[in-house]
Amino acid sequence: MARLSPAEQIEQSYDDAMVALADYLTRDRDAATTIDRLIAILDQDDLHDAVTEVLVDARVHPRPRSDPPKVDP
């Protein structure tokens, strides 16, 4: 299996969380079970590493800020 990039890992975790919430809403899942699933998703070391890597990369290589549009008086 190919290793996911940090951004892809974060996106996959988001998708997994949305599935857990959808299951809760559409399949009458137990709230405690849903919370346990969400905590398990958030408590993955790979996810922590991916978030850290993305944040560090953003700090080291910040995106250029766009200038606000100029308004003529």
N, C-alpha and C positions, 0 to 999 in steps of 0.2 A: 504494500500500500504506500502510495506517495505521501511524503510528509507535507502537511499543510503549512502555508506561510502563517505568521502570527495574525495577520488580518483575517485570513480564512478560518483560523481556529476560533477567533472571536466571533466571527459571523456564524460559524457552525454552532457555537454555544448559544448564541442568540436564537438561532432557529430551533435548537433543542428546547430552550425555555418556552418559546412560543407554542411548540407542540404540547408541552406539559400543561400550559395554560389552556390550550384548546381542548385537550382531553378533559380537563377539569370542568370546563363550561359545557361541553357537548356530550360527554359520556358519564355524567354524574359521578365523577371521581371524588374520592374523599379529600377534603381540604388538607388534612395532615399528610397524606400520601403525596399530594401535589407539592406541598412545601418541602417535603423531604427530597423529591425529585429536583426541585429548583436549587436547593442547597447543594445537592450532589453535583449538579452542573457547575455551580459557581465555585465549588471547593476542589476543582481539579488543578493539580500542579501545572499541567500544560497550559491551562487558561491563564493562570497567574503569570507564568513565564511570557506568554504571548502579549498580555496587556503591558507588562513591564517593558518588553522589547519595543513595542509600538510607542510607548510614552518616552522612552529614552531616545529612540530614533527621532521622534518629533522635536525633542529638546535639542538634539545635536544637529539635526537638519530641519530647522523650522521652515515652514512654507512661507513664501513671500506674501506679504499682506497687500491686498489690493487697495489702491487709494480710493477714498470715497468720491463719488461723482461730484464735480464742481457745479455749483448752482450759480447762474448768472444773476446779478442783482437787478 
